[in-house]
């Protein structure tokens, strides 16, 4: 039995290829930044559980340690905007399905070519939730596809990048007050990173996000959402030189703080 186990282990090791790339150069960068975010969210609700929403989210750099950003040191610079159309359906109170499209306008890219500063995103997901008196817990799993139309090297990046976003949330409804404090944490995993970008042949965690906020209901249709978010990011930027075939790796770490406000209108 012991010999059989050793033989099986040897065969498995031989079948699994080695993905420990010998990078010609390997370096890392660390960015610390602060953002201001403002947005507006409009949602049409029907009694059968169908919701249709459109949201605009604009982000401005207030501080960044990376010289290539719009705002180096203290200052204000347009970073990006997200325009999102979402369709959702909730057949029962504790379960929701959604799908949508986001148009991303990148403020830090070359504006002479729309292929450089425009990005597209498709997403679909499911959310399950449970309530305990005034406490609501939720878990969302969302598959996402980021689409780019500019020219890229397929060895370095994909035109279609797929990710899985897992989000756990907490919300509390205050008694006799139009307030809802909340918090959530989200993990973003790559699903199809190119082989040179992978870690020992495996996909990796690209983002860890967390937020705390307060929703203030003005009246039946209008509310405001105040929040603070922290985003820890990890990117693996690959450069494959054509002449020598060398693979250069830059590990990009980022710690981003964001404060924001969003106006919500639902009817």
Buried (B, 14 or more C-beta within 10 A) or exposed (E): EEEEEEEEEEEEEEEEEEEEBEBBEEEEEEBEBBBBBEBBBBBEBEEEBEBBBBBBBBBBBBBBBBEEBBBBEEEEBBBBBBBBEBBBBBEEEEEBBBBBBBEBBBBBBEEEEEEBBBBBBBBBBEBEBEEEEEEBEBEBEBBBBBBBEBEEEEBBBBEEBBBBBBBBBBBBBEEEEEEBEBBBBBBBBBEEBBEBBBBEEEBBEBBBBBBBBBBBBEEEEEBEBEBEBBBBBBBBBBBBEEEEEEBBBBEBEBBBBBEBBBBBBBE
